[in-house]
């Protein structure tokens, strides 16, 4: 093997390994975490967006996890456990994730499901579920189990490992709730690409299939979603925007969340609970027992299930009968329920149906006539009364029902997962979500001799501020270490109930350490404040990226270099330089082309690939005193547009801060901007004009003074989470270990069930077959009795086993039975397969015999394809195979079916393989055969008379070239020498020659064409072998001899493959 071959092989191996490793990570998934059910969708190469089925082939799975006897149960098994042991099956976790134990939302949960044993985590203040005396789980751990099950469904459906996911959450989730979901996903190794609001996911799924319907004019749609636990109304704007992808501009559709209204507790669950309580009162009223049904958790769980069923039926019927067998004290329950009764029971809930719409319209500042369509989502919208109220309030005769209410969120989220994941190229569809709760930064003004400390509040992210985004807040007057708080503010838009259940308004506290040290290290520089860089990512999580202390100093060296650079440019202009100084200058500006930064307010940087927008002006809160609002020098916010600059940059940043503090920029800046605009619009002028401009700029530079450098020094930050404390490292590791142990138990359980089922199946299957004709033929009466006795004994043993029986015991028992019946299995197999093998051998013998006869009949061929030895070898193989077959069949026919066979299907297969191998060799030789060119006598004589013009061969093959003159001397070969080693043209495949392809294994195994086949030694070259210019004609252009045509070769191949009787 040459070095080049080794390199090519190594390169191919590396590419293959890289491709397989990347391909294994290509699949992504989405998990739509609903209150009652979750749905999973996947995308992988070759499989577009598709809902993953669970083990029961269902497209949705209950958001429920149950425990019994140390094992976990999901899906229908969990629902069954919930009926018998409701305290051991935990569901509706999305209502209390990230909540404190004393939270009103948690207290409502406990009221709805009183049978749960819930404890308080004294360290974090969160909720714990006590399953039994030895088992306690946090809400994050329980949700992690459900997410892991969703991951397993996705991997089984995709048939490969999946780690990347987009998870949907309600749009009203706050920072604590979102972080808790991320922690749960982290516990089971899911890499969350994004936490996507479910309303945005639904809107994306709606838009991607209608992208051609949108244009630059924004179109408004409303999505009304009444799910199992909450209700949201979302106003979405669709339009086509221009985005910058690298160096080119594109136009892509984008959706923007304009307004969101919600009701956390209005959902299908509340209707079901009302009906459950109504049925409980009805049963107590029948006085079938002295026991109270409300005091029995199992009976209440049964009524809850029946209430859910009746509620769904009443959506299509005006009345129905609720009935539960053995509800309590062995008493059955039966009671009629009408739709009117249900509506009367829940009238106060129907009165709240339009509240989210009102809030969404108010927030978006959009009127009902501007909305193109109202689209329904969620199972709660199937109730006729809900649709009636919506149509009346919206003034519409019909509502949109064009999307799958169960799967739209999962499908939209998986589209986003494919966009964010690696390995997929999808059509871009921008998504701009909005921040629901305003976020402030609070800090104390540093105490001075003139002023006392004062609490300052500044808005960091206002309500419906689009995200992902980055913002920078500058503290201008702090010279010592200090701290600031990040809090929620302006929650007046929430209802009183929502404000009570919101929880603490505090998010986190940051302490800055090293401010004085930074000042001490930069005494020779002018301090320009401390910048805190905040980011709200695509998941809506707010983080503090870094804090920097900014200093400035004059750069005299840079000024000198700039002077020489200007002088060089002026000299270059004298020699016809086509660009002016303004055109060559790269301006350090944070704004993108086509965007304006509002004066007096911050700009927001989007961290997503979507179009960047400017944010809201950073103003003081309305509750601040008037003098604090005017104190604009205390702090300012700005966009973090220069995140990747070097440590030293031009002081454009300082100019930008001034624009954030003042309503108008300085006059000299306005003039400078005007000059830049004029310079870009004008064409280069004459040399004298250029010289005047250079002198003018030089004079302006002198007036402005030397350039200013900006220097940054990182400040250490200490974070304290105030809303929901994260799991400590020790607790996180312990939780992962517990989940790993549960995963191991689940795997052992699955393998145990598999071993048990395989043994049971083998016993029942063989017991049934022993009474069938085939197995009766292949066994004696005594053998059948023995096997039946072994099977009966194994069956009795199987049913006597306890849950403590190990997997190895079932495997061992199955192995014993297979070994005991191994001889029977072989005889049955041979009895079934031997006739098929003999039929295949007969067909192979017919084909080879017909082929051999056809070749032998071609006796007048001057240039035969096959040698006599090859034909005799084939004939001998055919005769020996026939003789072996006849003798073997004769010997086998003397044996009984229950005796050990002498003729086996495997031996017949070997004989077929030998025939096939020999025929492949001959067929491939025929396909690669090149007949010798036919030499005519008159042309041969002419070739002898013109030897100087038509001599062939090189110096190494002159013995093959005939004499060219009468004296017998040979002329030297000319440039057009004939090279017998030159490769011939590869024959192309035709429909009649399916094996004549370059990549086919048959061609690779064919013997190489000999040089003598191309040009036998001593044969003269004829004039027909040359063109008019003296060049040798390509060999593939030569016609085969008329004696053996190409059609005859193809006919041989066809004869072999089609076969026939002689």
Secondary structure, DSSP 8 states (H G I E B T S, - for coil): --HHHHHHHHHHHHHHHHHHHHHTT--EEEEEE-SSEEEEEEEETTEEEEE---TTS-S-EESEEEEETTEEE-HHHHHHHHHH-GGGEEE-GGGTTT-BTT-HHHHHHHHH-TTS-EEE-TTT-BEEEEEETTEEEEHHHHHHHHHHHHHHHHHHHHTS---EEEEEE-TT--HHHHHHHHHHHHHTT-EEEEEEEHHHHHHHHHHHTTGGG--SS-EEEEEEEE-SS-EEEEEEEEEEEEEEETTEEEEEEEEEEEEEEEETT-SHHHHHHHHHHHHHHHHHHHTS-SS-GGG-HHHHHHHHHHHHHHHHHHTT-SEEEEEEEEEETTEEEEEEEEHHHHHHHTHHHHTTTTHHHHHHHHHHT--GGGEEEEEEESGGGGSHHHHHHHHHHHT-S--B--S-TTTHHHHHHHHHHHHHSSS------EEEEE-SS-EEEEEE----SS----EEEEEEE-TT-EESEEEEEEE-S--S-EEEEEEE--GGGS-HHHHHHH--SEEEEEEEE-HHHHHHHTTTSEEEEEEEEEEE-TT--EEEEEEEEEEEEEEHHHHHHHHHHHHHHHHHHHTT-S--HHHH-----SS-TT----TTS---B--SSS-----------TTS-HHHHH-TTSEEEE----TT--SEEETHHHHHHHHHHSSS--HHHHHHHHHHHHHHHS----HHHHHHHHHHHHHHHHHH-SEEEEEEEE-EEEEEE-SS----HHHHHHHHHHHHHHHHHHHHHHHHHHHHHHHHHHHHHHHHHTTSHHHHHTS-HHHHHHHHHHHHHHHHHHHT--TT--HHHHHHHHHHHHHHTHHHHHHHHHHHHHHHHHHHHHHHHHHHHHHHHHHHT-TT-SS-SS-HHHHHHHHHHHHHHHHHHHHHHHHHHTS-TTS--SS-HHHHHHHHHHHHHHHHHHHHHHHT--------HHHHHHHHHTHHHH----GGGGGGS---STT-------SS---TTS--------TT-TT-STT-HHHHTS----HHHHS-TT----GGGB-TTS-B--GGGS---TTS-HHHHHHHHHHHHH----
